[in-house]
């Protein structure tokens, strides 16, 4: 997935406004989103996949929803694959999807910080 497909910029513009009319009040909410997503990724990674599939699916669902709200479509897609396929996922497929979600999350953050420098503070 190319970087341009990772983020729904129209969604983000609805949340933050455009670069010239940035909604500063949303910056704090975005920072909470980033912290929560990172915490959830850490928790998902720490779980024993085979014995905690239901919990992994719930955590993936939470992060997926937050990512979708902030236009992180690439991440949301990978997490949806985990959530929706949890019963049949092989461990290596799960690990691959999770690695892709984490990588896309970091790439998306970099792109958002580039477009909205106020979020980098």
Backbone as a chain_set.jsonl record, in Angstrom:
{"seq": "XXXXXXXXXXXXXXXXXXXXXXXXXXXXXXXXXXXXXXXXXXXXXXXXXXXXXXXXXXXXXXXXXXXXXXXXXXXXXXXXXXXXXXXXXXXXXXXXXXXXXXXXXXXXXXXXXXXXXXXXX", "coords": {"N": [[0.85, -1.178, 0.0], [0.638, 2.14, -0.914], [1.965, 5.208, 0.478], [0.18, 7.266, -0.001], [-2.233, 5.971, 0.008], [-2.565, 5.195, 2.581], [-3.748, 7.029, 4.269], [-6.791, 8.715, 4.784], [-7.198, 11.651, 3.699], [-9.259, 13.471, 3.459], [-10.951, 12.749, 5.549], [-9.288, 13.361, 7.733], [-9.062, 16.11, 7.353], [-11.646, 16.882, 7.909], [-11.626, 16.451, 10.628], [-9.46, 18.045, 11.638], [-9.481, 20.409, 10.165], [-8.171, 22.433, 7.47], [-4.675, 22.908, 6.484], [-4.258, 25.624, 6.883], [-6.26, 26.451, 8.579], [-6.273, 25.175, 11.132], [-7.615, 23.14, 13.689], [-6.869, 23.557, 16.813], [-7.798, 22.462, 19.183], [-8.278, 19.847, 18.64], [-5.825, 18.656, 18.602], [-4.969, 17.706, 21.116], [-6.735, 15.568, 21.479], [-5.902, 13.985, 19.356], [-3.305, 13.332, 20.211], [-3.926, 11.736, 22.428], [-5.178, 9.643, 21.095], [-2.958, 8.591, 19.668], [-1.308, 7.742, 21.793], [-3.014, 5.857, 23.048], [-3.385, 4.026, 20.93], [-0.762, 3.1, 20.554], [-0.396, 1.896, 23.065], [-2.336, -0.134, 22.897], [-1.338, -1.604, 20.723], [0.995, -2.544, 21.899], [-0.113, -4.133, 23.918], [-1.55, -6.033, 22.396], [0.587, -7.276, 21.101], [1.822, -8.453, 23.278], [0.127, -10.436, 24.124], [-0.655, -13.94, 24.278], [-1.214, -15.326, 21.359], [-2.62, -17.685, 20.525], [-4.082, -18.513, 22.804], [-5.499, -16.288, 23.452], [-7.222, -15.244, 21.544], [-9.809, -14.058, 21.395], [-9.564, -11.772, 23.026], [-7.498, -10.469, 21.634], [-8.858, -9.924, 19.247], [-10.791, -8.114, 20.202], [-9.174, -5.995, 21.082], [-7.951, -5.307, 18.653], [-10.214, -4.434, 17.323], [-10.884, -2.108, 18.788], [-8.653, -0.41, 18.287], [-8.797, -0.295, 15.53], [-11.196, 1.102, 15.06], [-10.596, 3.638, 16.159], [-8.464, 4.346, 14.514], [-9.745, 4.473, 12.032], [-11.438, 6.649, 12.5], [-9.606, 8.736, 12.528], [-8.715, 8.647, 9.974], [-6.751, 6.789, 9.297], [-6.548, 4.664, 7.238], [-5.099, 2.479, 6.104], [-4.011, 1.174, 8.339], [-6.363, 0.554, 9.71], [-7.481, -1.256, 7.91], [-5.713, -3.488, 7.998], [-6.041, -4.189, 10.684], [-8.746, -4.807, 10.694], [-8.688, -7.123, 9.197], [-7.423, -8.805, 11.0], [-9.278, -8.77, 13.133], [-11.698, -9.703, 11.894], [-10.937, -12.157, 10.876], [-10.097, -13.681, 12.977], [-10.71, -16.226, 14.084], [-9.743, -18.082, 12.279], [-7.149, -17.397, 11.627], [-3.759, -18.087, 11.025], [-0.827, -18.22, 13.065], [1.48, -17.056, 11.879], [0.347, -15.494, 9.864], [-1.201, -13.73, 11.377], [0.908, -12.427, 12.771], [2.173, -11.179, 10.619], [0.137, -9.457, 9.661], [-0.181, -7.841, 11.93], [2.37, -6.687, 12.123], [2.369, -5.225, 9.746], [0.254, -3.444, 10.302], [1.357, -2.0, 12.468], [3.638, -0.862, 11.248], [2.423, 0.647, 9.198], [1.003, 2.384, 10.821], [3.05, 3.928, 11.991], [4.138, 5.085, 9.648], [1.901, 6.526, 8.811], [1.619, 8.336, 10.931], [3.962, 9.843, 10.572], [3.407, 11.029, 8.085], [1.119, 12.538, 8.755], [2.172, 14.266, 10.709], [3.899, 15.647, 9.094], [2.181, 17.058, 7.432], [0.599, 18.408, 9.277], [2.205, 20.154, 11.262], [1.79, 21.176, 13.84], [0.88, 19.072, 15.339], [3.067, 17.641, 16.034], [4.237, 18.636, 18.256]], "CA": [[0.0, 0.0, 0.0], [1.453, 3.351, -0.975], [1.695, 6.156, 1.547], [-1.002, 8.063, -0.329], [-3.414, 5.17, 0.3], [-2.615, 4.902, 4.006], [-4.511, 8.03, 5.016], [-7.923, 9.393, 4.164], [-6.94, 13.051, 4.023], [-10.544, 14.165, 3.616], [-11.385, 12.467, 6.919], [-8.464, 14.16, 8.642], [-9.409, 17.52, 7.194], [-12.895, 17.085, 8.653], [-11.279, 16.459, 12.047], [-8.537, 19.127, 11.997], [-9.516, 21.569, 9.29], [-7.038, 22.353, 6.545], [-3.4, 23.345, 7.057], [-4.331, 27.046, 7.226], [-7.327, 26.679, 9.556], [-6.101, 24.003, 11.975], [-8.356, 23.137, 14.95], [-5.9, 23.233, 17.87], [-8.443, 21.652, 20.223], [-8.23, 18.437, 18.248], [-4.46, 18.157, 18.772], [-4.918, 16.909, 22.344], [-7.446, 14.322, 21.199], [-5.029, 13.195, 18.491], [-2.221, 12.793, 21.041], [-4.524, 10.634, 23.196], [-5.351, 8.558, 20.132], [-1.643, 8.003, 19.396], [-0.894, 7.018, 23.005], [-3.881, 4.68, 23.215], [-3.09, 3.053, 19.871], [0.523, 2.469, 20.884], [-0.634, 1.005, 24.208], [-3.064, -1.307, 22.418], [-0.409, -2.41, 19.931], [1.867, -3.226, 22.863], [-0.891, -5.182, 24.577], [-1.806, -7.09, 21.408], [1.854, -7.986, 20.895], [2.187, -9.187, 24.49], [-0.807, -11.54, 24.351], [-0.43, -15.227, 23.63], [-2.226, -15.307, 20.306], [-3.445, -18.896, 20.478], [-4.992, -18.625, 23.945], [-6.166, -14.999, 23.696], [-7.761, -14.744, 20.271], [-10.955, -13.176, 21.611], [-9.034, -10.495, 23.513], [-6.777, -9.855, 20.518], [-9.872, -9.388, 18.333], [-11.388, -6.927, 20.835], [-8.185, -4.92, 21.041], [-7.833, -4.905, 17.253], [-11.432, -3.685, 17.018], [-10.773, -0.775, 19.39], [-7.667, 0.391, 17.559], [-9.316, -0.129, 14.164], [-12.182, 2.182, 15.078], [-9.9, 4.912, 16.362], [-7.707, 4.636, 13.296], [-10.692, 4.88, 10.99], [-11.904, 8.001, 12.824], [-8.567, 9.687, 12.171], [-8.36, 8.483, 8.571], [-5.624, 5.871, 9.117], [-7.227, 3.554, 6.563], [-4.229, 1.324, 5.943], [-3.948, 0.496, 9.637], [-7.7, 0.012, 9.976], [-7.677, -2.42, 7.04], [-4.962, -4.614, 8.563], [-6.67, -4.586, 11.947], [-10.021, -5.452, 10.353], [-8.358, -8.492, 8.787], [-7.187, -9.561, 12.233], [-10.543, -8.894, 13.86], [-12.688, -10.506, 11.179], [-10.45, -13.499, 10.585], [-9.423, -14.172, 14.178], [-10.953, -17.651, 14.344], [-9.033, -18.929, 11.321], [-5.811, -16.897, 11.326], [-2.555, -18.791, 11.475], [0.04, -17.318, 13.827], [2.353, -16.283, 10.999], [-0.49, -14.494, 9.187], [-1.48, -12.724, 12.401], [2.129, -11.642, 12.995], [2.383, -10.358, 9.428], [-0.871, -8.39, 9.672], [0.121, -6.929, 13.034], [3.569, -5.937, 11.736], [1.941, -4.262, 8.729], [-0.526, -2.41, 10.984], [2.28, -1.158, 13.233], [4.448, -0.107, 10.3], [1.55, 1.64, 8.565], [0.678, 3.379, 11.838], [4.193, 4.841, 12.071], [4.188, 5.842, 8.395], [0.78, 7.46, 8.826], [1.981, 9.405, 11.875], [4.949, 10.705, 9.919], [2.713, 11.817, 7.063], [0.242, 13.518, 9.418], [3.032, 15.272, 11.327], [4.435, 16.461, 8.006], [1.122, 17.966, 6.943], [0.114, 19.183, 10.414], [3.337, 20.26, 12.191], [1.335, 21.466, 15.205], [0.644, 17.797, 16.04], [4.358, 17.075, 16.423], [4.675, 19.258, 19.522]], "C": [[0.892, 1.236, 0.0], [1.055, 4.294, 0.153], [0.434, 6.97, 1.275], [-2.293, 7.304, -0.045], [-3.567, 4.878, 1.796], [-3.595, 5.794, 4.749], [-5.641, 8.581, 4.164], [-7.816, 10.864, 4.573], [-8.225, 13.855, 4.169], [-11.089, 13.963, 5.025], [-10.591, 13.321, 7.914], [-8.786, 15.644, 8.538], [-10.728, 17.837, 7.89], [-12.609, 17.192, 10.149], [-10.498, 17.724, 12.407], [-8.751, 20.437, 11.259], [-8.359, 21.438, 8.316], [-5.788, 22.931, 7.216], [-3.445, 24.789, 7.54], [-5.36, 27.36, 8.303], [-7.388, 25.487, 10.512], [-6.853, 24.171, 13.299], [-7.44, 22.636, 16.062], [-6.503, 22.351, 18.954], [-8.378, 20.161, 19.906], [-6.838, 17.831, 18.445], [-4.345, 17.286, 20.02], [-5.614, 15.565, 22.143], [-6.592, 13.405, 20.324], [-3.898, 12.563, 19.3], [-2.718, 11.628, 21.897], [-4.727, 9.41, 22.312], [-4.024, 7.837, 19.892], [-1.177, 7.181, 20.593], [-1.704, 5.748, 23.192], [-3.572, 3.608, 22.171], [-1.775, 2.341, 20.164], [0.381, 1.504, 22.058], [-1.343, -0.275, 23.77], [-2.177, -2.208, 21.556], [0.529, -3.197, 20.85], [1.128, -4.379, 23.527], [-1.181, -6.338, 23.621], [-0.552, -7.934, 21.217], [2.226, -8.864, 22.079], [1.29, -10.4, 24.741], [-0.326, -12.82, 23.664], [-1.563, -15.404, 22.628], [-3.169, -16.503, 20.38], [-4.454, -18.959, 21.618], [-5.804, -17.353, 24.191], [-6.786, -14.41, 22.433], [-8.916, -13.762, 20.472], [-10.494, -11.803, 22.089], [-8.29, -9.759, 22.407], [-7.774, -9.225, 19.542], [-10.512, -8.121, 18.902], [-10.437, -5.743, 20.791], [-8.01, -4.402, 19.622], [-9.04, -4.056, 16.843], [-11.347, -2.252, 17.553], [-9.825, 0.119, 18.594], [-8.165, 0.684, 16.151], [-10.291, 1.044, 14.116], [-11.546, 3.549, 15.244], [-9.13, 5.317, 15.118], [-8.619, 5.111, 12.172], [-11.193, 6.305, 11.24], [-10.895, 9.066, 12.443], [-8.034, 9.472, 10.758], [-7.166, 7.584, 8.313], [-6.155, 4.579, 8.505], [-6.375, 2.31, 6.399], [-4.153, 0.499, 7.216], [-5.281, -0.176, 9.926], [-7.96, -1.239, 9.14], [-6.959, -3.653, 7.581], [-5.602, -5.121, 9.845], [-8.027, -5.245, 11.716], [-9.785, -6.889, 9.915], [-8.08, -9.376, 9.992], [-8.512, -9.825, 12.937], [-11.503, -9.87, 13.176], [-12.246, -11.939, 10.92], [-9.882, -14.222, 11.788], [-9.577, -15.677, 14.397], [-10.084, -18.55, 13.469], [-7.603, -18.496, 11.025], [-4.725, -17.821, 11.86], [-1.665, -17.759, 12.163], [0.915, -16.474, 12.912], [1.58, -15.209, 10.234], [-0.84, -13.367, 10.15], [-0.262, -11.823, 12.594], [2.416, -10.711, 11.821], [1.405, -9.183, 9.391], [-0.576, -7.362, 10.762], [1.346, -6.081, 12.701], [3.226, -4.873, 10.691], [1.168, -3.118, 9.373], [0.39, -1.454, 11.747], [3.122, -0.278, 12.312], [3.624, 0.997, 9.63], [1.148, 2.732, 9.541], [1.817, 4.407, 11.925], [4.319, 5.696, 10.806], [3.088, 6.901, 8.363], [1.066, 8.627, 9.761], [2.966, 10.381, 11.238], [4.3, 11.603, 8.879], [1.835, 12.9, 7.689], [1.077, 14.623, 10.051], [3.651, 16.19, 10.272], [3.412, 17.488, 7.522], [0.624, 18.893, 8.037], [1.228, 19.276, 11.457], [2.918, 20.532, 13.641], [1.097, 20.193, 16.005], [1.94, 17.161, 16.52], [4.825, 17.587, 17.773], [4.344, 18.369, 20.713]], "O": [[1.797, 1.354, 0.826], [-0.039, 4.197, 0.709], [-0.296, 7.323, 2.202], [-3.343, 7.922, 0.126], [-4.602, 4.364, 2.221], [-4.202, 5.378, 5.735], [-5.467, 8.872, 2.981], [-8.28, 11.265, 5.64], [-8.267, 14.822, 4.93], [-11.626, 14.893, 5.627], [-11.162, 13.925, 8.822], [-8.778, 16.352, 9.545], [-10.907, 18.941, 8.405], [-13.279, 17.943, 10.858], [-10.836, 18.403, 13.377], [-8.247, 21.475, 11.69], [-7.642, 20.437, 8.335], [-5.834, 23.381, 8.36], [-2.755, 25.147, 8.495], [-5.326, 28.445, 8.883], [-8.44, 24.869, 10.676], [-6.747, 25.209, 13.953], [-7.259, 21.429, 16.23], [-5.787, 21.571, 19.581], [-8.419, 19.322, 20.806], [-6.697, 16.608, 18.452], [-3.696, 16.241, 19.987], [-5.117, 14.536, 22.6], [-6.564, 12.192, 20.53], [-3.569, 11.394, 19.101], [-2.005, 10.64, 22.071], [-4.477, 8.28, 22.732], [-3.975, 6.608, 19.912], [-0.707, 6.055, 20.432], [-1.147, 4.685, 23.464], [-3.505, 2.422, 22.493], [-1.683, 1.121, 20.035], [0.967, 0.421, 22.05], [-0.993, -1.368, 24.215], [-2.255, -3.433, 21.65], [0.816, -4.369, 20.604], [1.676, -5.47, 23.68], [-1.065, -7.501, 24.006], [-0.624, -9.163, 21.177], [2.871, -9.899, 21.911], [1.664, -11.297, 25.497], [0.318, -12.781, 22.616], [-2.718, -15.604, 23.003], [-4.387, -16.34, 20.305], [-5.579, -19.416, 21.414], [-6.694, -17.339, 25.041], [-6.856, -13.189, 22.288], [-8.987, -12.743, 19.787], [-10.983, -10.782, 21.606], [-8.442, -8.546, 22.263], [-7.553, -8.113, 19.063], [-10.747, -7.162, 18.168], [-10.845, -4.62, 20.498], [-7.928, -3.192, 19.408], [-8.9, -3.08, 16.106], [-11.697, -1.301, 16.854], [-10.156, 1.259, 18.269], [-7.977, 1.787, 15.638], [-10.209, 1.885, 13.221], [-11.91, 4.502, 14.555], [-9.14, 6.481, 14.717], [-8.287, 6.049, 11.449], [-11.353, 7.08, 10.297], [-11.274, 10.178, 12.073], [-7.015, 10.052, 10.385], [-6.612, 7.607, 7.214], [-6.206, 3.54, 9.162], [-6.878, 1.196, 6.54], [-4.222, -0.729, 7.175], [-5.324, -1.335, 10.337], [-8.594, -2.18, 9.616], [-7.533, -4.741, 7.618], [-5.697, -6.327, 10.069], [-8.415, -6.143, 12.463], [-10.583, -7.774, 10.223], [-8.45, -10.55, 10.01], [-8.826, -10.962, 13.29], [-12.052, -10.761, 13.823], [-13.078, -12.832, 10.762], [-9.25, -15.268, 11.64], [-8.638, -16.327, 14.857], [-9.73, -19.657, 13.874], [-6.91, -19.157, 10.251], [-4.777, -18.272, 13.004], [-1.747, -16.566, 11.872], [1.074, -15.278, 13.155], [2.112, -14.127, 9.986], [-0.784, -12.192, 9.787], [-0.385, -10.599, 12.583], [2.854, -9.577, 12.018], [1.801, -8.048, 9.122], [-0.705, -6.158, 10.54], [1.356, -4.88, 12.971], [3.734, -3.754, 10.748], [1.391, -1.954, 9.041], [0.216, -0.237, 11.678], [3.294, 0.913, 12.571], [4.076, 2.136, 9.513], [0.969, 3.883, 9.143], [1.569, 5.613, 11.933], [4.577, 6.897, 10.891], [3.317, 8.033, 7.938], [0.789, 9.778, 9.423], [2.815, 11.597, 11.356], [4.603, 12.793, 8.799], [1.807, 14.036, 7.216], [0.727, 15.799, 9.942], [3.896, 17.368, 10.532], [3.75, 18.638, 7.241], [0.265, 20.038, 7.764], [1.197, 18.543, 12.446], [3.631, 20.149, 14.569], [1.111, 20.232, 17.236], [1.91, 16.236, 17.331], [5.733, 17.007, 18.369], [4.637, 18.73, 21.853]]}, "num_chains": 1, "name": "protein.A"}
